[in-house]
Amino acid sequence: MDPPPDPDDRTSSRGRWLGAALLLALVLLAVLRSSAGTRLDSFTIDEPWHIVAGTSYARGKGFHLNPEHPPLVKLWVGAAMPADFRLRPSKALAEKAQEREWVEQTMFLDNDARAAQTRARVALWTFHGLLLLALGALLWRACGLPWAAGTLAFLALEPTVAAHLPVVMTDLPLALALGIAAVAAAMLASSWRWRWAIACGAGMGLALAAKHSALAGLAGLALLLVLAAQAGWKQGAREALRRHAMLLAAAGLAVALLWSAYGLRFHAGANGGDAFNRPMAEKIDELTLPHWRAALHFADDHALLPRAYLWGLADTVRTGVEGRGIGMHFVWGKVHYGHPPWFSWPSILAAKLPLALLVLALAGLPLAFHHDLPAPARWSLAMVAVASGFHMLALVGSDGIWGGVRHAMPALVGAAVFAGGVLAWAWRRRSPALLAGVALLYIAAAAMTLREPRLWEYHNALAGGTGNAYRQFMNEGLDLGQRFHELRAFHDRHIKGSGLPLYVDYWVGEQQMRGARMSFRRRVESLADTNVRGHYEGWFVYPMSDTLRWPQWDWDPKVVFKDMRMVARRGNFGIWRGSMERPQTRASSLHFKVMDYIYKENGSDWALVASRLEEVVAQLPQKVDAGVELGNAYLRLGRRDEAIAAYQRLLDQDKVPVEEKIAAQLREQVERVRTAPDVAALEPMRNPWLE
């Protein structure tokens, strides 16, 4: 492998143009491949939220909407929305439930959602294309053109990356920004030039503004850079101080870019207000980890970072680090309770990567131990490994795997960099056999995936292929609502004229179906519902995972579907027609109606809430959110014994053991209720599913 040219050397103009053309061609190939493999997709469940929030940001209305994610990608797509994209007048919103409904009404009732999606897709192809090009250019400079080309070819062929290229979500921007920061950090560690300190700070700033989980990977980069800077002491104090000054400058630039993304304002609103769906102090106080709670209060009290960013960081810790109280996980066809098993994240990656690309990535691992690599290439491998590794360690230490492969995307970019090194190594050896072997792996990856019509859903043969992956895993890597267009088409062709209702248990929003004038109906439309038997007739949409047995929830498909006929399957959901009778299904829908009453309608008839939720927990004693809200209702009514019984029921049931952090909170709440002089004055327990 030829070392990259010294920065002061001048390469031929023709070589630069040909190299740039090659990288640009690979980026365009990635976009074209993405377009073909996502052309049927509708919005993911979260995209409307990001688009409406981003449009609000871009129009100067503050950062109070959707602060769960930093604003980088939302600002970009918000600026791309047409002038006639309507935003509803601002109103006070409490909890995520109200905010999500307001956002979805804005998107699906007030605007042309298909037109907005088309705009968003073009904007995100452009945005991600620029990030890919920047990553390729940095790798070219650090490791040589073959390495950069091999990396971009990997990313162009990788289905999950291609699926995310047009999607308004924060996972791919984070992964690419971390990759850019890692390679720029490698150039800094190998040269200690100010230009690379600036590039490194810019990459880190992009990552911070992309997603809160950037902090883990950036911590790894910072640690390795500090260790590299320490070597400067061997050359004298002046050199060591110069290196540390560069690190401080890079860190300062990264934080400055984050502040810039928020308009250099501490408060979310231009008027100095913070109209979040939950007050800042309460958002932080609900964290159970004391060190995070103390750190975030300190940062907020001293205005160290924008308040909207800190609010979102508290939310990320709550849902990502502490977990949502999900104590049941499905990995390789087996249910696991408590903390996800250690092999969950490696398994998710192994099941999603095309096998040929997986072989390429693994083949690149030995490169890290080759001492004849140029310093920038050696440092690039180290920085990419530490950024991806720290990110994966954070995932393994978290309590949730529900996000699936999208939460592990920095590892995919890291795998691409190692795979690119294999092509560079074969090119250096000038071995026709080695080059042919590497080329065959890329060709095999293309053959495995190019005919895949829904790239998001892709799983390799280890998981039984795309069509059978639901038998092995249950996470958002299978599906995130992108089949709505097909569901709507089926409805308009077959269901609309039947006069029968449509019951949907699939990743689509209620307002999305209302806006499309579908004959959707909730099983429980009112708290006065008396259909205790849970008898329903019509059309039913269920995920394919519901064709499996789930004894933890008394779910037996032979019983549930015995009076139905499956008439169609669309990827990870099926459509049935017929009738069903299941009290547990009615109880689940009744619970959602109660939650709407409390958190959307601001209802306060706690006796009504308690009586309805007693019906729910009689059928679903393992339903954590229902049990907590029932205990809270009795607490507000001053009924000590009933409140204790409601909380305790969750601890005593053994259908789905309560996740340990939630169990500890329940035990503490039971003790508070037992010893309180006035139970009605006690603070209700925060429902863990409210995030």
Secondary structure per residue as TSV (DSSP state, phi and psi in degrees):
chain	resnum	aa	ss	phi	psi
A	1	M	-	360.0	124.6
A	2	D	-	-75.7	137.0
A	3	P	-	-66.8	148.7
A	4	P	-	-64.3	151.3
A	5	P	-	-65.1	151.3
A	6	D	-	-62.7	145.3
A	7	P	T	-57.5	-25.4
A	8	D	T	-87.1	-12.5
A	9	D	S	-73.9	155.3
A	10	R	-	-112.4	118.1
A	11	T	-	-87.3	164.8
A	12	S	-	-66.0	142.8
A	13	S	H	-61.0	-37.8
A	14	R	H	-64.3	-41.0
A	15	G	H	-64.4	-39.8
A	16	R	H	-64.6	-43.5
A	17	W	H	-65.9	-40.8
A	18	L	H	-65.8	-40.9
A	19	G	H	-64.1	-44.9
A	20	A	H	-62.4	-39.5
A	21	A	H	-64.6	-38.2
A	22	L	H	-64.2	-46.7
A	23	L	H	-64.6	-41.5
A	24	L	H	-63.4	-40.0
A	25	A	H	-62.9	-39.0
A	26	L	H	-67.7	-37.6
A	27	V	H	-65.4	-43.2
A	28	L	H	-64.1	-37.4
A	29	L	H	-60.6	-41.9
A	30	A	H	-61.3	-41.8
A	31	V	H	-67.7	-43.1
A	32	L	H	-64.2	-42.9
A	33	R	H	-63.5	-40.5
A	34	S	H	-62.7	-42.2
A	35	S	H	-60.2	-42.1
A	36	A	H	-68.5	-37.5
A	37	G	H	-89.1	-1.2
A	38	T	H	-128.3	9.3
A	39	R	T	-62.8	-23.4
A	40	L	T	-92.5	-6.5
A	41	D	-	-74.4	141.3
A	42	S	-	-95.4	-171.0
A	43	F	-	-60.3	147.5
A	44	T	-	-71.9	166.7
A	45	I	T	-63.3	-23.8
A	46	D	T	-98.0	-15.8
A	47	E	H	-60.9	-42.7
A	48	P	H	-55.8	-39.1
A	49	W	H	-60.8	-47.5
A	50	H	H	-66.0	-39.2
A	51	I	H	-69.1	-46.9
A	52	V	H	-63.9	-43.8
A	53	A	H	-61.9	-44.7
A	54	G	H	-63.2	-37.8
A	55	T	H	-64.8	-39.6
A	56	S	H	-62.1	-42.6
A	57	Y	H	-59.9	-50.3
A	58	A	H	-63.8	-24.9
A	59	R	T	-95.6	13.3
A	60	G	T	75.8	23.8
A	61	K	-	-95.3	13.4
A	62	G	-	95.0	175.3
A	63	F	S	-116.2	27.8
A	64	H	-	-80.6	-23.4
A	65	L	S	-79.2	137.8
A	66	N	S	50.1	47.8
A	67	P	T	-73.5	-0.8
A	68	E	T	-57.4	-25.0
A	69	H	S	-125.5	139.2
A	70	P	-	-59.4	166.6
A	71	P	S	-90.6	-1.0
A	72	L	H	-51.9	-62.0
A	73	V	H	-70.5	-30.4
A	74	K	H	-70.1	-39.2
A	75	L	H	-61.3	-41.5
A	76	W	H	-61.8	-49.3
A	77	V	H	-73.7	-32.4
A	78	G	H	-62.9	-38.5
A	79	A	H	-66.7	-22.6
A	80	A	H	-87.5	-10.2
A	81	M	S	-71.5	142.5
A	82	P	-	-67.8	161.5
A	83	A	T	-63.3	-25.3
A	84	D	T	-89.2	8.0
A	85	F	-	-72.6	119.8
A	86	R	-	-89.0	137.4
A	87	L	-	-111.7	130.1
A	88	R	-	-63.8	151.7
A	89	P	-	-56.5	142.0
A	90	S	-	-62.7	146.2
A	91	K	-	-148.3	158.4
A	92	A	-	-69.0	128.4
A	93	L	-	-122.6	131.6
A	94	A	-	-114.0	128.8
A	95	E	H	68.6	162.3
A	96	K	H	-67.1	-30.0
A	97	A	H	-60.5	-46.8
A	98	Q	H	-65.2	-41.0
A	99	E	H	-65.5	-44.4
A	100	R	H	-61.6	-42.9
A	101	E	H	-63.8	-42.2
A	102	W	H	-62.4	-42.8
A	103	V	H	-65.7	-44.7
A	104	E	H	-69.3	-34.0
A	105	Q	H	-63.6	-40.0
A	106	T	H	-60.0	-47.0
A	107	M	H	-71.2	-48.6
A	108	F	H	-96.3	-20.5
A	109	L	H	-102.4	-28.4
A	110	D	H	-104.7	-11.5
A	111	N	S	-136.6	167.2
A	112	D	-	-85.0	98.4
A	113	A	H	-64.1	-35.9
A	114	R	H	-65.2	-40.9
A	115	A	H	-66.2	-39.9
A	116	A	H	-63.9	-38.8
A	117	Q	H	-65.5	-40.9
A	118	T	H	-60.6	-45.3
A	119	R	H	-60.1	-45.5
A	120	A	H	-63.4	-41.0
A	121	R	H	-61.5	-45.7
A	122	V	H	-62.5	-43.1
A	123	A	H	-61.7	-41.2
A	124	L	H	-77.0	-32.7
A	125	W	H	-60.3	-41.9
A	126	T	H	-64.9	-47.2
A	127	F	H	-60.9	-52.4
A	128	H	H	-68.4	-33.0
A	129	G	H	-61.2	-40.7
A	130	L	H	-65.2	-40.2
A	131	L	H	-65.2	-41.4
A	132	L	H	-61.2	-42.7
A	133	L	H	-64.7	-40.8
A	134	A	H	-63.8	-42.7
A	135	L	H	-62.7	-44.0
A	136	G	H	-62.3	-42.0
A	137	A	H	-64.4	-41.3
A	138	L	H	-64.9	-42.0
A	139	L	H	-65.5	-36.6
A	140	W	H	-59.2	-45.8
A	141	R	H	-67.2	-38.2
A	142	A	H	-85.0	-37.1
A	143	C	H	-125.1	-10.5
A	144	G	-	105.5	159.5
A	145	L	H	-64.7	-44.1
A	146	P	H	-57.6	-38.7
A	147	W	H	-64.9	-45.5
A	148	A	H	-62.5	-42.5
A	149	A	H	-65.4	-41.5
A	150	G	H	-63.5	-38.0
A	151	T	H	-66.2	-47.1
A	152	L	H	-67.5	-34.2
A	153	A	H	-63.9	-40.8
A	154	F	H	-59.2	-49.1
A	155	L	H	-67.0	-30.8
A	156	A	H	-69.5	-30.4
A	157	L	H	-92.8	-19.8
A	158	E	-	-70.8	120.6
A	159	P	H	-61.9	-41.1
A	160	T	H	-65.1	-41.5
A	161	V	H	-61.6	-47.2
A	162	A	H	-61.5	-37.6
A	163	A	H	-65.1	-32.1
A	164	H	H	-87.4	-13.1
A	165	L	T	-56.3	-38.6
A	166	P	T	-98.6	10.6
A	167	V	-	-99.0	134.7
A	168	V	-	-85.2	74.6
A	169	M	-	-138.6	171.7
A	170	T	S	-100.6	-2.6
A	171	D	H	-71.6	-48.8
A	172	L	H	-69.4	-42.0
A	173	P	H	-55.7	-40.4
A	174	L	H	-61.1	-49.1
A	175	A	H	-60.9	-45.1
A	176	L	H	-70.8	-38.9
A	177	A	H	-65.4	-39.3
A	178	L	H	-63.6	-39.9
A	179	G	H	-62.2	-42.8
A	180	I	H	-62.8	-45.0
A	181	A	H	-62.2	-39.1
A	182	A	H	-65.5	-44.9
A	183	V	H	-70.3	-37.9
A	184	A	H	-64.5	-38.2
A	185	A	H	-63.7	-35.5
A	186	A	H	-64.9	-42.1
A	187	M	H	-64.7	-35.1
A	188	L	H	-66.6	-46.9
A	189	A	H	-66.6	-26.1
A	190	S	H	-92.0	-13.4
A	191	S	H	-130.5	-29.0
A	192	W	-	50.6	54.5
A	193	R	-	-109.6	147.0
A	194	W	H	-62.7	-31.9
A	195	R	H	-60.5	-35.6
A	196	W	H	-80.5	-24.4
A	197	A	H	-64.5	-40.2
A	198	I	H	-67.0	-44.6
A	199	A	H	-62.3	-41.1
A	200	C	H	-63.7	-45.7
A	201	G	H	-61.9	-39.0
A	202	A	H	-64.5	-44.0
A	203	G	H	-62.5	-42.0
A	204	M	H	-65.5	-38.2
A	205	G	H	-63.3	-41.9
A	206	L	H	-59.5	-43.4
A	207	A	H	-64.2	-43.4
A	208	L	H	-60.3	-40.7
A	209	A	H	-78.8	-7.2
A	210	A	H	-88.7	-46.6
A	211	K	-	-163.1	146.7
A	212	H	T	-64.9	-30.7
A	213	S	T	-70.3	-0.5
A	214	A	H	-60.8	-23.9
A	215	L	H	-58.5	-36.5
A	216	A	H	-65.1	-52.4
A	217	G	H	-63.4	-38.2
A	218	L	H	-67.9	-32.7
A	219	A	H	-62.5	-39.8
A	220	G	H	-63.4	-44.3
A	221	L	H	-62.1	-43.5
A	222	A	H	-61.7	-42.0
A	223	L	H	-61.7	-45.7
A	224	L	H	-68.5	-36.1
A	225	L	H	-66.2	-40.0
A	226	V	H	-63.3	-41.8
A	227	L	H	-62.6	-40.1
A	228	A	H	-65.6	-38.0
A	229	A	H	-66.3	-30.3
A	230	Q	H	-62.2	-28.6
A	231	A	G	-63.5	-17.2
A	232	G	G	-65.4	-21.5
A	233	W	G	-62.7	-26.3
A	234	K	G	-65.0	-23.5
A	235	Q	G	-100.9	7.6
A	236	G	-	112.4	160.6
A	237	A	H	-63.6	-36.2
A	238	R	H	-61.6	-44.5
A	239	E	H	-66.5	-40.8
A	240	A	H	-62.6	-43.8
A	241	L	H	-66.1	-36.5
A	242	R	H	-62.0	-42.7
A	243	R	H	-65.2	-43.6
A	244	H	H	-67.0	-32.0
A	245	A	H	-63.6	-38.7
A	246	M	H	-62.6	-42.0
A	247	L	H	-64.1	-41.6
A	248	L	H	-63.9	-40.0
A	249	A	H	-64.0	-42.4
A	250	A	H	-63.2	-44.6
A	251	A	H	-63.7	-42.4
A	252	G	H	-62.5	-41.0
A	253	L	H	-63.7	-41.5
A	254	A	H	-59.8	-46.2
A	255	V	H	-67.9	-37.9
A	256	A	H	-62.4	-39.9
A	257	L	H	-65.6	-37.6
A	258	L	H	-62.4	-46.7
A	259	W	H	-59.8	-38.3
A	260	S	H	-63.3	-36.9
A	261	A	H	-61.3	-27.2
A	262	Y	T	-98.3	19.9
A	263	G	T	69.4	22.7
A	264	L	T	59.3	30.2
A	265	R	-	-115.9	140.3
A	266	F	S	-76.0	-46.7
A	267	H	S	-80.7	154.4
A	268	A	S	-69.9	-36.6
A	269	G	S	-96.1	150.9
A	270	A	T	-64.8	-23.4
A	271	N	T	-88.1	6.9
A	272	G	S	86.7	7.8
A	273	G	-	-97.1	173.5
A	274	D	-	-139.3	80.6
A	275	A	-	-86.9	52.7
A	276	F	-	-69.5	164.5
A	277	N	S	-74.2	-7.3
A	278	R	S	-148.3	133.1
A	279	P	-	-57.0	148.7
A	280	M	H	-58.4	-48.8
A	281	A	H	-62.2	-40.8
A	282	E	H	-67.9	-36.1
A	283	K	H	-61.4	-42.2
A	284	I	H	-73.3	-40.2
A	285	D	H	-66.0	-22.5
A	286	E	T	-75.6	-9.7
A	287	L	-	-67.3	141.3
A	288	T	S	-95.3	-15.3
A	289	L	-	-87.9	112.8
A	290	P	H	-63.1	-34.5
A	291	H	H	-68.5	-37.0
A	292	W	H	-68.4	-41.1
A	293	R	H	-61.9	-45.1
A	294	A	H	-66.6	-42.0
A	295	A	H	-64.3	-41.8
A	296	L	H	-71.7	-38.0
A	297	H	H	-62.2	-42.2
A	298	F	H	-61.9	-47.4
A	299	A	H	-62.9	-37.7
A	300	D	H	-71.8	-44.2
A	301	D	H	-61.2	-32.8
A	302	H	T	-103.7	9.3
A	303	A	T	51.5	45.5
A	304	L	-	-73.5	-30.2
A	305	L	S	-139.9	161.0
A	306	P	-	-55.8	140.7
A	307	R	H	-62.3	-36.8
A	308	A	H	-62.8	-36.7
A	309	Y	H	-66.0	-42.8
A	310	L	H	-66.9	-38.4
A	311	W	H	-59.2	-46.9
A	312	G	H	-65.7	-35.0
A	313	L	H	-65.5	-40.2
A	314	A	H	-60.8	-40.3
A	315	D	H	-65.9	-40.0
A	316	T	H	-64.2	-43.7
A	317	V	I	-62.3	-41.2
A	318	R	I	-63.4	-45.7
A	319	T	I	-89.9	-32.2
A	320	G	I	-94.9	-42.7
A	321	V	I	-87.3	-53.1
A	322	E	S	-76.6	-29.9
A	323	G	-	92.2	161.5
A	324	R	-	-92.4	12.6
A	325	G	S	83.0	16.5
A	326	I	-	-82.1	108.7
A	327	G	-	-104.4	9.4
A	328	M	E	-129.1	126.9
A	329	H	E	-131.5	144.3
A	330	F	E	-118.4	108.2
A	331	V	E	-134.4	126.2
A	332	W	T	53.6	40.3
A	333	G	T	76.4	10.7
A	334	K	E	-127.0	141.0
A	335	V	E	-85.6	133.8
A	336	H	E	-123.7	142.7
A	337	Y	E	-110.2	157.3
A	338	G	S	79.4	-138.5
A	339	H	S	-69.3	139.3
A	340	P	-	-56.4	144.4
A	341	P	-	-61.3	153.4
A	342	W	T	-59.2	-27.4
A	343	F	T	-88.7	6.8
A	344	S	H	-60.0	-52.3
A	345	W	H	-69.4	-43.6
A	346	P	H	-58.5	-35.2
A	347	S	H	-67.1	-42.5
A	348	I	H	-61.0	-43.8
A	349	L	H	-65.8	-43.2
A	350	A	H	-64.3	-30.5
A	351	A	H	-82.1	-21.9
A	352	K	H	-97.6	-30.4
A	353	L	S	-73.1	132.1
A	354	P	-	-54.5	138.6
A	355	L	H	-59.4	-35.5
A	356	A	H	-65.3	-39.5
A	357	L	H	-70.6	-33.9
A	358	L	H	-62.1	-41.3
A	359	V	H	-62.9	-43.1
A	360	L	H	-60.8	-45.0
A	361	A	H	-63.4	-44.3
A	362	L	H	-65.6	-35.7
A	363	A	H	-65.6	-23.2
A	364	G	H	-81.2	-14.8
A	365	L	G	-58.7	-42.2
A	366	P	G	-61.7	-18.0
A	367	L	G	-60.3	-28.3
A	368	A	G	-63.4	-18.0
A	369	F	G	-105.7	7.8
A	370	H	-	-84.3	117.7
A	371	H	T	-82.3	-8.2
A	372	D	T	-92.7	7.0
A	373	L	S	-70.9	144.4
A	374	P	-	-58.4	152.1
A	375	A	H	-56.4	-44.7
A	376	P	H	-61.6	-37.6
A	377	A	H	-68.5	-41.5
A	378	R	H	-63.0	-44.0
A	379	W	H	-68.0	-33.2
A	380	S	H	-62.0	-45.3
A	381	L	H	-60.3	-42.5
A	382	A	H	-65.5	-44.0
A	383	M	H	-68.6	-42.5
A	384	V	H	-63.4	-41.6
A	385	A	H	-63.7	-41.7
A	386	V	H	-73.2	-36.5
A	387	A	H	-65.3	-48.1
A	388	S	H	-65.9	-40.5
A	389	G	H	-65.4	-44.3
A	390	F	H	-64.5	-37.4
A	391	H	H	-62.6	-44.8
A	392	M	H	-66.8	-37.2
A	393	L	H	-61.6	-39.7
A	394	A	H	-63.8	-39.5
A	395	L	H	-64.9	-45.8
A	396	V	H	-61.8	-33.6
A	397	G	H	-79.9	-8.9
A	398	S	S	-84.4	170.3
A	399	D	S	-101.0	7.7
A	400	G	-	-135.3	139.5
A	401	I	-	-119.9	14.0
A	402	W	T	-62.8	-27.6
A	403	G	T	-73.1	-19.9
A	404	G	G	67.3	-154.2
A	405	V	G	-63.2	-24.6
A	406	R	G	-62.6	-30.4
A	407	H	G	-75.1	-14.0
A	408	A	G	-107.0	19.5
A	409	M	H	-64.0	-29.6
A	410	P	H	-57.8	-30.2
A	411	A	H	-68.9	-33.1
A	412	L	H	-66.4	-42.1
A	413	V	H	-65.6	-39.3
A	414	G	H	-61.2	-42.5
A	415	A	H	-61.6	-37.2
A	416	A	H	-63.6	-39.8
A	417	V	H	-65.6	-43.0
A	418	F	H	-65.6	-39.2
A	419	A	H	-64.6	-38.5
A	420	G	H	-60.4	-32.6
A	421	G	H	-64.9	-28.7
A	422	V	H	-66.2	-43.0
A	423	L	H	-63.4	-41.9
A	424	A	H	-63.3	-39.1
A	425	W	H	-65.1	-44.3
A	426	A	H	-63.9	-37.8
A	427	W	H	-64.8	-40.5
A	428	R	H	-64.7	-40.4
A	429	R	H	-70.4	-18.1
A	430	R	T	54.9	35.6
A	431	S	-	-96.4	116.3
A	432	P	H	-57.0	-37.4
A	433	A	H	-66.4	-44.4
A	434	L	H	-65.5	-44.5
A	435	L	H	-62.4	-39.9
A	436	A	H	-65.4	-39.5
A	437	G	H	-63.4	-43.7
A	438	V	H	-64.7	-44.5
A	439	A	H	-60.3	-39.3
A	440	L	H	-62.9	-35.6
A	441	L	H	-66.8	-41.6
A	442	Y	H	-64.1	-42.4
A	443	I	H	-64.1	-40.8
A	444	A	H	-62.7	-40.5
A	445	A	H	-62.2	-40.5
A	446	A	H	-63.4	-44.0
A	447	A	H	-63.5	-34.3
A	448	M	H	-71.8	-24.2
A	449	T	H	-126.4	-20.4
A	450	L	T	-64.6	-26.5
A	451	R	T	-89.9	2.4
A	452	E	-	-72.6	115.8
A	453	P	S	-78.9	-18.8
A	454	R	-	-129.7	90.2
A	455	L	G	-63.3	-32.0
A	456	W	G	-58.8	-35.8
A	457	E	G	-85.1	-6.0
A	458	Y	-	-56.4	132.6
A	459	H	-	-136.0	148.6
A	460	N	-	-86.6	-174.8
A	461	A	G	-65.1	-24.6
A	462	L	G	-61.5	-32.1
A	463	A	G	-95.3	9.0
A	464	G	T	87.7	10.8
A	465	G	-	83.9	169.4
A	466	T	G	-57.7	-42.4
A	467	G	G	-70.1	-20.0
A	468	N	G	-118.7	7.5
A	469	A	G	-63.6	-26.0
A	470	Y	G	-62.4	-19.1
A	471	R	G	-77.6	-13.1
A	472	Q	T	-113.6	-31.2
A	473	F	B	-138.3	156.6
A	474	M	-	-138.8	97.5
A	475	N	S	-159.8	178.6
A	476	E	T	-74.7	-2.2
A	477	G	T	-75.1	-12.7
A	478	L	T	-82.5	-38.5
A	479	D	-	-174.3	146.5
A	480	L	S	-141.2	38.3
A	481	G	S	93.1	9.7
A	482	Q	T	-78.2	4.2
A	483	R	T	-99.0	15.8
A	484	F	H	-61.0	-39.9
A	485	H	H	-58.4	-39.5
A	486	E	H	-71.2	-37.8
A	487	L	H	-63.1	-42.2
A	488	R	H	-65.2	-42.6
A	489	A	H	-62.0	-42.5
A	490	F	H	-63.5	-41.6
A	491	H	I	-59.5	-48.4
A	492	D	I	-66.8	-28.6
A	493	R	I	-86.1	-36.1
A	494	H	I	-121.0	-33.7
A	495	I	I	-93.7	-38.2
A	496	K	G	-55.6	-42.1
A	497	G	G	-86.4	-2.2
A	498	S	G	-80.6	-19.5
A	499	G	T	77.4	4.1
A	500	L	-	-102.7	150.2
A	501	P	-	-74.5	160.9
A	502	L	E	-115.0	122.2
A	503	Y	E	-107.3	126.2
A	504	V	E	-122.1	123.6
A	505	D	-	-120.8	67.4
A	506	Y	S	-147.9	161.9
A	507	W	S	-69.2	61.8
A	508	V	-	-132.8	150.5
A	509	G	-	-81.6	148.3
A	510	E	H	-61.6	-42.6
A	511	Q	H	-66.9	-28.7
A	512	Q	H	-62.7	-43.6
A	513	M	H	-72.2	-38.3
A	514	R	H	-62.6	-43.6
A	515	G	H	-63.6	-29.4
A	516	A	T	-86.9	3.9
A	517	R	T	56.0	41.7
A	518	M	-	-83.4	155.9
A	519	S	-	-84.4	41.8
A	520	F	B	-68.4	142.0
A	521	R	-	-142.2	135.6
A	522	R	-	-72.0	149.6
A	523	R	S	-67.8	-33.9
A	524	V	-	-121.4	109.7
A	525	E	-	-95.6	-14.7
A	526	S	S	-146.9	151.0
A	527	L	T	-71.1	-7.1
A	528	A	T	-89.3	7.9
A	529	D	-	-56.2	137.0
A	530	T	-	-121.4	9.9
A	531	N	-	-79.4	66.9
A	532	V	T	-62.1	-33.5
A	533	R	T	-70.3	-21.0
A	534	G	-	69.9	47.4
A	535	H	E	-94.9	127.3
A	536	Y	E	-139.5	147.6
A	537	E	E	-136.0	136.9
A	538	G	E	151.2	-141.0
A	539	W	E	-110.1	141.2
A	540	F	E	-131.5	135.3
A	541	V	E	-117.5	122.0
A	542	Y	E	-131.7	148.5
A	543	P	E	-65.5	154.0
A	544	M	G	-64.4	-23.5
A	545	S	G	-62.3	-20.6
A	546	D	G	-80.4	0.6
A	547	T	G	-86.5	-1.0
A	548	L	S	-96.4	161.9
A	549	R	-	-82.2	136.6
A	550	W	B	-131.2	79.7
A	551	P	G	-60.4	-23.1
A	552	Q	G	-61.5	-25.2
A	553	W	G	-117.8	19.3
A	554	D	T	54.3	39.1
A	555	W	B	-108.1	114.0
A	556	D	-	-124.0	109.6
A	557	P	H	-58.9	-28.7
A	558	K	H	-64.3	-31.2
A	559	V	H	-85.3	-46.7
A	560	V	H	-61.6	-43.2
A	561	F	T	-99.5	13.2
A	562	K	T	-65.2	-27.9
A	563	D	T	-108.6	23.4
A	564	M	E	-124.8	159.1
A	565	R	E	-125.3	126.7
A	566	M	E	-75.0	121.1
A	567	V	E	-106.2	-15.4
A	568	A	E	-163.4	153.0
A	569	R	E	-130.0	133.6
A	570	R	E	-126.4	90.5
A	571	G	T	64.3	-115.6
A	572	N	T	-96.0	16.2
A	573	F	E	-135.5	155.4
A	574	G	E	-121.8	159.7
A	575	I	E	-120.5	125.4
A	576	W	E	-116.8	154.5
A	577	R	E	-128.9	138.9
A	578	G	E	147.8	-143.0
A	579	S	E	-137.8	159.3
A	580	M	E	-145.3	156.1
A	581	E	E	-139.4	110.2
A	582	R	-	-153.1	105.1
A	583	P	H	-58.6	-32.6
A	584	Q	H	-65.2	-36.0
A	585	T	H	-67.0	-41.8
A	586	R	H	-62.4	-40.2
A	587	A	H	-62.7	-41.0
A	588	S	H	-62.4	-43.8
A	589	S	H	-67.8	-37.3
A	590	L	H	-61.6	-39.0
A	591	H	H	-60.6	-44.3
A	592	F	H	-62.8	-35.2
A	593	K	H	-67.4	-38.2
A	594	V	H	-63.5	-42.4
A	595	M	H	-61.6	-39.9
A	596	D	H	-61.3	-42.7
A	597	Y	H	-59.6	-41.8
A	598	I	H	-76.4	-48.8
A	599	Y	H	-103.8	-14.2
A	600	K	T	-107.5	-38.1
A	601	E	S	-98.3	-2.6
A	602	N	-	56.6	37.5
A	603	G	-	-69.0	152.6
A	604	S	-	-140.8	18.6
A	605	D	-	-84.0	87.3
A	606	W	H	-71.5	-25.0
A	607	A	H	-67.1	-39.7
A	608	L	H	-64.4	-45.1
A	609	V	H	-58.1	-46.1
A	610	A	H	-63.6	-43.0
A	611	S	H	-66.6	-38.3
A	612	R	H	-70.1	-41.2
A	613	L	H	-71.3	-25.9
A	614	E	H	-60.9	-36.6
A	615	E	H	-65.4	-37.3
A	616	V	H	-66.6	-52.1
A	617	V	H	-72.4	-19.5
A	618	A	H	-64.2	-32.2
A	619	Q	H	-95.3	-31.9
A	620	L	-	-130.3	70.0
A	621	P	T	-64.9	-18.3
A	622	Q	T	-87.7	-0.3
A	623	K	-	-80.8	103.7
A	624	V	H	-60.0	-49.0
A	625	D	H	-64.7	-36.1
A	626	A	H	-66.9	-42.3
A	627	G	H	-64.2	-41.0
A	628	V	H	-64.9	-45.8
A	629	E	H	-66.9	-32.2
A	630	L	H	-65.6	-46.9
A	631	G	H	-59.0	-40.1
A	632	N	H	-64.4	-39.2
A	633	A	H	-63.0	-45.5
A	634	Y	H	-64.9	-34.8
A	635	L	H	-60.3	-46.5
A	636	R	H	-64.9	-27.7
A	637	L	T	-84.7	-4.2
A	638	G	T	75.6	21.2
A	639	R	-	-101.1	89.5
A	640	R	H	-58.8	-53.8
A	641	D	H	-62.4	-41.5
A	642	E	H	-66.6	-37.4
A	643	A	H	-63.2	-46.6
A	644	I	H	-59.2	-43.8
A	645	A	H	-62.6	-38.6
A	646	A	H	-65.7	-47.0
A	647	Y	H	-65.7	-42.4
A	648	Q	H	-67.3	-30.9
A	649	R	H	-57.6	-37.8
A	650	L	H	-64.3	-38.1
A	651	L	H	-72.5	-30.9
A	652	D	H	-83.2	-30.0
A	653	Q	-	-67.9	149.1
A	654	D	-	-123.7	15.1
A	655	K	S	-69.0	-49.5
A	656	V	S	-134.1	100.2
A	657	P	-	-54.6	136.0
A	658	V	-	-68.3	136.2
A	659	E	-	-56.5	142.2
A	660	E	H	-61.2	-39.0
A	661	K	H	-63.2	-40.9
A	662	I	H	-69.2	-38.1
A	663	A	H	-60.4	-40.5
A	664	A	H	-64.4	-40.4
A	665	Q	H	-64.5	-39.4
A	666	L	H	-63.9	-42.8
A	667	R	H	-63.7	-41.1
A	668	E	H	-63.7	-40.5
A	669	Q	H	-65.7	-41.8
A	670	V	H	-59.4	-42.7
A	671	E	H	-66.4	-39.3
A	672	R	H	-62.9	-43.5
A	673	V	H	-65.4	-39.3
A	674	R	H	-64.6	-34.6
A	675	T	H	-103.9	-7.1
A	676	A	-	-71.4	135.5
A	677	P	S	-64.3	-37.7
A	678	D	-	-130.7	100.9
A	679	V	G	-66.3	-30.4
A	680	A	G	-65.1	-21.0
A	681	A	G	-88.9	-5.2
A	682	L	S	-72.6	150.1
A	683	E	-	-74.0	127.3
A	684	P	-	-61.9	153.8
A	685	M	-	-72.7	135.6
A	686	R	-	-68.1	125.8
A	687	N	-	-65.6	117.1
A	688	P	G	-64.2	-20.8
A	689	W	G	-83.1	-5.4
A	690	L	G	-79.5	-11.6
A	691	E	-	64.4	360.0
